């Protein structure tokens, strides 16, 4: 039986999910966006209808309110909007009380999630050699709403978790010498640059860089659709990384 989807946000990502859903035996039955024509304006029981899963790829400013409304209606969610992670414990509690399911993540690319695991191993290896200093940078188009990207924050945290020398991420311009315990992770916004994230290791002798570059939004859309099908049969709050780990086991 097809998984019935409700899209919250009809921007580039929402449109891509709608275009590809049928390929994964899913059906978009409703779209909610107060700023788009021919869409429902508000999240309520009528606009969501009998959808199995709601996918939110709207805007960081609306993410938390959207989650509260959908969870209150007992619907499962896939949340791709960033900027709300300070409230994760609160959302986990609400999902548990509503006995529903949620998948959240800053990046729904399956390739990026496997890339993250490769980077974690690389950080552990280079951490044993004092000659190498780890760094990171990310690049995106000039229409991206946030900086640093949610994925950059996740990658920085991954480095901190696997390095014995780096204890703090620095995303802003320092205007001073970088301290040895600081991970410098920079951002650039310009033109139509596709989402690009790099973790690097530098020494006097050489530089090694691991880079993930998005070629198409389809990578995110397919991941989000797969997450929707996965959470439709589960309860509780899970990261997209949790889903990938289950598949890899």
Secondary structure, DSSP 8 states (H G I E B T S, - for coil): --EEEEEE--SHHHHHHHHHGGGGTEEEEEEE-TTSTTSBSS-SHHHHTT-SEEEE-S-HHHHHHHHHHHHHTT-EEEE---S-GGGHHHHHHHHHHHT-EEEE-S---HHHHHHHHHHHHHHHHHTT-TT-EEEEEEEE-TT-S-SS-HHHHHHHHHHHHH-SS--EEE-S--SS---TTEEEEEEEE-TT---EEEEEEE-SS-EEEEEEE---THHHHHHHHHHHHHHTT--EEEEHHHHHHHHH-
